Amino acid sequence: MQDAQPHISSLTQDPSAFLKALYDVAVQRALPLHNTAAHLPAPPDPAKGRTLVLGAGKAGGAMAQAVEALWPQDAPLSGLVVTRYGHTPPRPAGLPARIEVVEASHPVPDAAGLLAAERILELTKGLTADDLVLCLISGGGSSLLTLPADGISLQLKQDINRQLLASGANISEMNCLRKHLSRIKGGRLAAACAPARVVTLTISDVPGDDPSIIASGPTVPDASTCADALAILKRYAINVPDSVLQALQSGVWETPKPGSPVFVGHSVHMIATPQQSLEAAAAAAREMGLNAYILSDEIEGESREVAKVHAALARAAAKGLGPFTKPCVILSGGETTVTIKPQPAGTPRGRGGRAGEFCMGLAEALQGQPGVWALAADTDGIDGIEDNAGAQVTPDTLARAAEKGLKVSEHLQRNDAYGFFEPLGDLVITGPTHTNVNDFRAILVR
C-alpha cells in the first residue's frame, strides 16, 4: 500500500475520504516490510545449522516476503507459510522466492489448511540444536493452521468453528477451545521443533497482544486448560460428541504450559500491534490540526452495543459536551463480536461482519446527528467473509436509507450489514491489505 500520509491534508473538506485515509495510515503502520528488520535474529552458522521458516496467518504471505527481502542473500533460507485465499501479495520484481506460500480457508478451515499443517509438522522432523526456526504468526492462523486432535475429523472441526463464530464467544474463548482440539496449536508446534531454537515474529490481532491467543499460540506456552475449554463449550452450548467431552474431562488433550523445557531459549517479538496503528492514525489527524483521542485498542463486546457507547461519546462531542473537544477524531480498536440471531424459516441470510454491524448500530444510535461521520473496518481488508473491509456512516445515512426503503433496525435483526450499506454506496472495499491488527474505528466530529 502506498504512503497515505501526504494525501491527508487535501481531504479536510471530504470527511469520508479523510476517514479512509486514516484507515490507510493505520494499515500501512502494520505492514510487515516496515516492521520486521529490527526483530530478525542472526542466521545460524551455515556449516552447522539451517534456517527454517514456518508460519500461518492472513499476513503470512507479506511476512514471508519481508523475510526474503531482509534475510542475507548468502544465508540459506527455506520453509512453508500458509495464508488465506487471495491474501498472497504480488511478488516484488527481482525478489527470489525462498519460502513457499500456500493458501487455505478462513474463517472455517478446509482440507488445504489441514494439508499445510501436516506439511509444516513434517518439516520440523530432523531439526537439531544448531538450527533456527523462524515462525511468522498473524491473525487468522487458527483457521489456516488446522490439525485436529486425534479422534476429531476435519468435518467436525469445521462444524465446531461455525458454531463458535455464531455464538458470540470472544477471541480468547474461541482460541482456548481451538488450542485444546488441535495437534499443532497451543505451543505444540514449538514442541515439535525441539531441540531447535524458535524465534517467533508475530503481528497482533487480539486485545492485549497476548501471543498465546494470536493464531491460538502455536509456538508459545498455553496457560489455559482442558477444563477451561470444557467450560467454554458449555457456556456457549457448542454441540460436540461425547468423545470430545470425555477427552477434555480426562485432560488427555492438555497443552504445553509455561515453564515447560520445550520453550527454553525461544523468543517472541511483537512486530506490529493495534495500538501502534491507532497512534499512527491519531498522529496523522493531529498534523491536520484536529484533536485525536484513542479510546482503547482492546475494546470487546457485542458490536452493536459497543457502537452505542461510541455514539454517545460522539453526540456529546458534537454538542460541545463531554471529555472530547471538536473538531476531533475518536479512535478505537480491538475485536468485537456478533451473535447471530435465529431467524424465521425463509428469511434471507444476513451478510456482513463485526465492522458493518458496528456501523449499523452506530447509525441507529446517532439518529442523523449533524457533524458526525464514521468508518469501521477490519485492517485485513475483509469484514467477516464478504469482499468489504467495513462501512462508513454519515449524518444522512438513515435519511438515504429511508429513501431506498431500508430500515436499519430490520437489517440489525438479521445481521445484514452488507445488505444495508451496499445500496447506499457506503461499503469500504480495499481488497486484502496483507496485514491484520484487527478492528479500526474512527469517528470524525466537526
C-alpha positions, 0 to 999 in steps of 0.5 A, a space after each residue: 500500500 502506498 504512503 497515505 500520509 501526504 494525501 491527508 491534508 487535501 481531504 479536510 473538506 471530504 470527511 469520508 475520504 479523510 476517514 479512509 485515509 486514516 484507515 490507510 495510515 493505520 494499515 500501512 503502520 502494520 505492514 510487515 516490510 516496515 516492521 520486521 528488520 529490527 526483530 530478525 535474529 542472526 542466521 545460524 552458522 551455515 556449516 552447522 545449522 539451517 534456517 527454517 521458516 514456518 508460519 500461518 496467518 492472513 499476513 503470512 504471505 507479506 511476512 514471508 516476503 519481508 523475510 526474503 527481502 531482509 534475510 542475507 542473500 548468502 544465508 540459506 533460507 527455506 520453509 512453508 507459510 500458509 495464508 488465506 485465499 487471495 491474501 498472497 501479495 504480488 511478488 516484488 520484481 527481482 525478489 527470489 522466492 525462498 519460502 513457499 506460500 500456500 493458501 487455505 480457508 478462513 474463517 472455517 478451515 478446509 482440507 488445504 489448511 489441514 494439508 499445510 499443517 501436516 506439511 509444516 509438522 513434517 518439516 520440523 522432523 530432523 531439526 537439531 540444536 544448531 538450527 533456527 526456526 523462524 515462525 511468522 504468526 498473524 491473525 487468522 492462523 487458527 483457521 489456516 493452521 488446522 490439525 485436529 486432535 486425534 479422534 476429531 475429523 476435519 468435518 467436525 472441526 469445521 462444524 465446531 468453528 461455525 458454531 463458535 463464530 455464531 455464538 458470540 464467544 470472544 477471541 480468547 474463548 474461541 482460541 482456548 477451545 481451538 488450542 485444546 482440539 488441535 495437534 499443532 496449536 497451543 505451543 505444540 508446534 514449538 514442541 515439535 521443533 525441539 531441540 531447535 531454537 524458535 524465534 517467533 515474529 508475530 503481528 497482533 490481532 487480539 486485545 492485549 497482544 497476548 501471543 498465546 491467543 494470536 493464531 491460538 499460540 502455536 509456538 508459545 506456552 498455553 496457560 489455559 486448560 482442558 477444563 477451561 475449554 470444557 467450560 467454554 463449550 458449555 457456556 456457549 452450548 457448542 454441540 460436540 460428541 461425547 468423545 470430545 467431552 470425555 477427552 477434555 474431562 480426562 485432560 488427555 488433550 492438555 497443552 504445553 504450559 509455561 515453564 515447560 523445557 520445550 520453550 527454553 531459549 525461544 523468543 517472541 517479538 511483537 512486530 506490529 500491534 493495534 495500538 501502534 496503528 491507532 497512534 499512527 492514525 491519531 498522529 496523522 489527524 493531529 498534523 491536520 490540526 484536529 484533536 485525536 483521542 484513542 479510546 482503547 485498542 482492546 475494546 470487546 463486546 457485542 458490536 452493536 452495543 459497543 457502537 452505542 457507547 461510541 455514539 454517545 461519546 460522539 453526540 456529546 462531542 458534537 454538542 460541545 459536551 463531554 471529555 472530547 473537544 471538536 473538531 476531533 477524531 475518536 479512535 478505537 480498536 480491538 475485536 468485537 463480536 456478533 451473535 447471530 440471531 435465529 431467524 424465521 424459516 425463509 428469511 434471507 441470510 444476513 451478510 456482513 461482519 463485526 465492522 458493518 454491524 458496528 456501523 449499523 448500530 452506530 447509525 441507529 444510535 446517532 439518529 442523523 446527528 449533524 457533524 458526525 461521520 464514521 468508518 469501521 473496518 477490519 485492517 485485513 481488508 475483509 469484514 467477516 467473509 464478504 469482499 468489504 473491509 467495513 462501512 462508513 456512516 454519515 449524518 444522512 445515512 438513515 435519511 438515504 436509507 429511508 429513501 431506498 426503503 431500508 430500515 436499519 433496525 430490520 437489517 440489525 435483526 438479521 445481521 445484514 450489514 452488507 445488505 444495508 450499506 451496499 445500496 447506499 454506496 457506503 461499503 469500504 472495499 480495499 481488497 486484502 491489505 496483507 496485514 491484520 491488527 484487527 478492528 479500526 474505528 474512527 469517528 470524525 466530529 466537526 
